[in-house]
Amino acid sequence: MNNTTIYVDGEVETISASSGTSNTINTGAGQKLWIGLDHSNRYWEGAVDEIRGWSVARTQAEIRAYM
């Protein structure tokens, strides 16, 4: 099973299993990752300070080390 874990300020915010739900991040070739836009094309009203993404799994300690 593949899981997606989202961290906010080095703390786990959400974990979702890859099950085809709207919470799943599709990392297939040619797929776009939208930040601040949901599947219903609603935009998030706010600001995003910093985003980091990796192509490999990181531990919480590794993510904190990059902060």
N, C-alpha and C positions, 0 to 999 in steps of 0.2 A: 504494500500500500504506500502511495506517495502522499506526503503531507506538506502543506504550505503553512509556514509559521510567519506571522507578521510581528515585528518588534517596534515599539514606540519608546524612544528614549532608553533603549537597552532592555526593556521589559517586554515579556510576551503579551501581545495584544489579542491575538486570535490564532487558533490552529484549526485548519479544515482539511479533511481527507479528500483526496481527488475522487470525486464521485459524480462529476458532471453537473454539480449544482452551480448556482451563480457565484458562490464563494471560491470556486476553483480557479486558479490562475493557469490559463492554457499557455504552455511554453513551446508549442509546436512551431515549426518553421513558418514564417510569414504571418504569424499572429502578432497583434499589437497589444501592448500593455498600457491601458489608460490609467492615468493618475488623476483623481478628482472627477471622474465621470463614471456613473454606474451603468448597468445593462439597460436601464430605461432612458438613457441619454439625459439624466439629470446631473447638473454640475454641482460640485461641492463649493459652497461659498466660504472661502477662507484662504489662507496662505499655506504653502508648503515650504519649509525652510531648507530641508536637506533630505535627499533620498539616495540610498545606495542599493545596488543589486549585484548579486553574484551568480555565476553559473555553476557553483558548487555549494553544497550544504555547509553552513557554518554553525558552530556552537554558540550559545549565548555569550560565553566568555570571549570568543573571537569577535563577535559583533561589538561587544563593549570595548574591546581593545581598539577598534577603528573609530570610536567616538571621540 
